[in-house]
Amino acid sequence: MKKEIVICLGSSCFSRGNKQTVQIIKEYLKTNQLEDQVYFHGNHCYGNCENGPILTIDGKEYQNISPDNIRYLLDKLFNTD
């Protein structure tokens, strides 16, 4: 079963870093040959902008995601650290 990663593409999250985070996740999945194991897509506003940028992984919400901490989260998720 594929993992599902959903990134908020609402204007607040997008302007506060999710634009770069999208590219980092795509690169991470490709580099670690995980593209076939993950359904990665965007969604619009989660209505929790003050805690954004927001990302959900298999339904669990992660807040304050940034280009600086996304690799750490993905390493933990996929045990690649």
C-alpha positions in Angstrom: 0.0 0.0 0.0 1.3 3.4 -1.0 2.0 6.1 1.6 0.1 9.3 0.9 1.9 12.7 1.3 -0.3 15.7 0.8 1.2 19.2 0.9 -0.9 22.3 1.4 -0.8 24.6 -1.7 -2.9 27.3 -0.2 -1.5 30.8 -0.7 -0.2 31.2 2.9 1.6 27.8 3.1 2.8 28.1 -0.4 4.3 31.6 0.1 5.9 30.5 3.5 7.9 27.7 2.0 5.8 24.9 0.6 6.8 26.1 -2.9 10.4 24.9 -2.2 9.3 22.0 -0.1 7.4 20.5 -3.0 10.6 20.4 -5.0 12.6 18.9 -2.1 10.0 16.1 -1.6 10.0 15.3 -5.4 13.8 15.2 -5.4 13.9 13.1 -2.2 11.5 10.5 -3.6 13.4 10.3 -6.8 16.8 10.1 -5.2 15.7 7.3 -2.8 13.7 5.5 -5.5 10.4 5.9 -3.6 8.3 7.4 -6.3 6.4 4.1 -6.8 5.7 3.8 -3.1 4.3 7.2 -2.5 1.2 9.1 -3.7 2.4 12.7 -3.4 0.0 15.5 -4.3 -1.2 18.9 -3.3 -4.4 20.1 -1.6 -5.8 23.5 -0.9 -6.1 25.2 2.5 -6.4 23.0 5.6 -7.8 26.1 7.5 -4.9 26.0 9.9 -2.8 28.7 8.3 -1.3 30.1 11.6 0.5 26.7 12.1 1.6 26.3 8.5 3.1 25.3 6.3 1.1 22.1 6.6 1.8 18.6 5.3 -0.1 15.4 5.9 1.4 11.9 5.7 -1.1 9.0 5.8 -3.7 11.4 7.4 -1.4 12.7 10.2 -0.9 16.4 10.0 2.6 18.0 10.4 2.8 21.7 11.1 5.5 24.3 10.5 7.1 22.3 7.7 10.0 24.0 6.1 12.7 23.3 3.5 15.0 23.0 6.5 13.1 20.2 8.4 11.4 18.2 5.6 14.3 15.9 4.9 14.5 15.0 8.6 10.8 14.1 8.6 11.2 12.1 5.4 14.2 10.3 6.7 12.2 9.3 9.8 9.2 8.2 7.8 11.2 6.0 5.4 14.0 5.0 7.8 16.7 6.3 5.5 18.7 8.1 8.0 
